[in-house]
Amino acid sequence: MSGAVVRLDRVALDVGAQKVLRGISLAIPRGGFRWLLGPSGAGKTSLLRLLHLELRPSEGRLELLGRDVGAAPRAALPQLRRRIGMVFQDFRLLPHLSAFDNVALPLRLAGRPEGQIQADVGEMLAWVGLRGRIHCHPAELSGGEQQRVAIARAVINRPDLLLADEPTGNLDDTQAQRLMLLLGELSRLGTTIVVATHNDTIVARHPAPAVRLAEGRLVNADA
Amino acid sequence: MRDEEAQRERAAARRARRLRPAWSDDLGLRRGVARKLLPFMVGAMAFLASLALAGAIAAAAFSRQWQDGPAAALTVQVPDPAAKATDAPQNRLDRVVALLSASPGIARVQALSHAQIAKLLQPWLGSDATQGLALPAVVAVRAEGAGPPLAELTAELRAAAPGTLVDSHGDWTRRIAALAHSVQALAWAMLALVTGVAAAVVTIATRAGLVQRRDAVLLVHGLGATDADIARRFAARATRLAFAGGLGGCAVALPVLAGLAALAAPLVGGIADPAAWMPSLPRALWFGMAAIPLVCAALGFATAQVTVRAWLRPLP
């Protein structure tokens, strides 16, 4: 279990008076891939938000990228977040920015020079099939195209941990296959990946260990 | 050719190393409500601040002028000036002038001639009405520093020339000084109030911007932006808008102040020059007016920084 990128030990999460997650313990090693499965309301999105450092656990110990999140000072969290990529279910693209600028955001926050950003973002958008749509704003893109921009933004920084909430929801079969190939490649290169999905077909096609939740509790976590 | 190519390559490499310009609007703040509201409100405050500043400076100048002018003047009336003084072998006027000249705290002593006294009385008594009147002699005295010890001096003068009157204009110069100080204090209080209101306006506009751009702020926070990164973007915008507002407010205040200065010039001893494109304003006011947009900018920067950091603090 040592060297785990994600480690939860009896983690609970309360949102208001509601106990959203209870007694979650699991560990995912570097380069590990996990499906995050469970019915709606099981707590998948809440667990992803915890792993994305949008929330801190109410109980238990959460360790990400070797850092105890509960004990880490607030000022240390932005550096950790820059090493985590997230694909949101609702994309969360900034509507006033072009596809290029949306994907460039993490690199600009990391203070990368514009020359490198031009090259990396152009290449990434070409890879997700949006070479001709680089200057389009989200409102001009279809749902699938927006999802691909969101994926490009999440992986542009070569994150150590990649989280995705229903990343294939708006993609056609070919694009979904391409995404899974990309995730597989990232995983081989050492990125730890957690993908929440309801898409049984894609889970069946790409067998991998799964973390299953039900009513905020861990049902099982494959090794 | 090879040199040109190498130069082009070096220029391209320099461009590639450049960072995103600081004024880039990744958070979409230009679409915020503050764009029009903030410069207008800060401009209004800058206008009021200019007036308050002018009031404070004018009151200070007025007070100083009275301290140096009428407040430092004494008038001494000597009845029966040609009669012999009671304590010396001189006439009373000469004796009074000698005593005044010897007294500490007195800069200048001047006995007015009969013609000067007649001229002073002319508006009330007519041109030759003073002929044959037993007028007292009048001595104009200019004090210096803390002035002479009035009670002792008066007693001494009366001993030499009975019935001598010493008028120090004390009562009304004290009242005018108190008035000038009150106006000054009010002006400073108004400046403080206007500064507070301007800070409140920037706070409200920044909070409105945060609410309006909440999704964008939360997203960049999630991507790893620090509080300083986010606060810097809001503060840069608030600084620019507040500076523009301050500049506008001062520009509107300038002709108003020039008009007031032209009206006030004869009252404070100046002369309004109708040919001048702008009556002369005190140098302190010019410096103050130049500082107002800078103060507005600093206020915008500091207030936006504090507001944004306070808003972000509850986030993990």
HADDOCK unambig.tbl for C-alpha pairs under 7 A between the chains (distance, minus, plus):
assign (segid A and resid 54 and name CA) (segid B and resid 222 and name CA) 6.87 0.50 0.50
assign (segid A and resid 54 and name CA) (segid B and resid 316 and name CA) 6.38 0.50 0.50
assign (segid A and resid 55 and name CA) (segid B and resid 316 and name CA) 6.23 0.50 0.50
assign (segid A and resid 56 and name CA) (segid B and resid 316 and name CA) 6.82 0.50 0.50
assign (segid A and resid 74 and name CA) (segid B and resid 316 and name CA) 6.52 0.50 0.50
assign (segid A and resid 78 and name CA) (segid B and resid 224 and name CA) 4.23 0.50 0.50
assign (segid A and resid 78 and name CA) (segid B and resid 225 and name CA) 6.03 0.50 0.50
assign (segid A and resid 78 and name CA) (segid B and resid 226 and name CA) 5.74 0.50 0.50
assign (segid A and resid 79 and name CA) (segid B and resid 224 and name CA) 6.23 0.50 0.50
assign (segid A and resid 81 and name CA) (segid B and resid 222 and name CA) 6.55 0.50 0.50
assign (segid A and resid 81 and name CA) (segid B and resid 223 and name CA) 6.02 0.50 0.50
assign (segid A and resid 81 and name CA) (segid B and resid 224 and name CA) 4.79 0.50 0.50
assign (segid A and resid 82 and name CA) (segid B and resid 223 and name CA) 5.88 0.50 0.50
assign (segid A and resid 82 and name CA) (segid B and resid 224 and name CA) 4.77 0.50 0.50
assign (segid A and resid 94 and name CA) (segid B and resid 216 and name CA) 6.33 0.50 0.50
assign (segid A and resid 96 and name CA) (segid B and resid 28 and name CA) 6.32 0.50 0.50
assign (segid A and resid 106 and name CA) (segid B and resid 223 and name CA) 6.09 0.50 0.50
assign (segid A and resid 108 and name CA) (segid B and resid 20 and name CA) 6.82 0.50 0.50
assign (segid A and resid 109 and name CA) (segid B and resid 225 and name CA) 6.12 0.50 0.50
assign (segid A and resid 111 and name CA) (segid B and resid 19 and name CA) 6.92 0.50 0.50
assign (segid A and resid 112 and name CA) (segid B and resid 19 and name CA) 6.76 0.50 0.50
assign (segid A and resid 113 and name CA) (segid B and resid 16 and name CA) 6.34 0.50 0.50
assign (segid A and resid 113 and name CA) (segid B and resid 17 and name CA) 4.85 0.50 0.50
assign (segid A and resid 113 and name CA) (segid B and resid 18 and name CA) 5.25 0.50 0.50
assign (segid A and resid 113 and name CA) (segid B and resid 19 and name CA) 4.65 0.50 0.50
assign (segid A and resid 114 and name CA) (segid B and resid 16 and name CA) 5.54 0.50 0.50
assign (segid A and resid 114 and name CA) (segid B and resid 17 and name CA) 6.30 0.50 0.50
assign (segid A and resid 114 and name CA) (segid B and resid 18 and name CA) 5.65 0.50 0.50
assign (segid A and resid 114 and name CA) (segid B and resid 19 and name CA) 5.39 0.50 0.50
assign (segid A and resid 114 and name CA) (segid B and resid 20 and name CA) 6.16 0.50 0.50
assign (segid A and resid 115 and name CA) (segid B and resid 15 and name CA) 6.65 0.50 0.50
assign (segid A and resid 115 and name CA) (segid B and resid 16 and name CA) 3.35 0.50 0.50
assign (segid A and resid 115 and name CA) (segid B and resid 17 and name CA) 5.82 0.50 0.50
assign (segid A and resid 116 and name CA) (segid B and resid 16 and name CA) 6.54 0.50 0.50
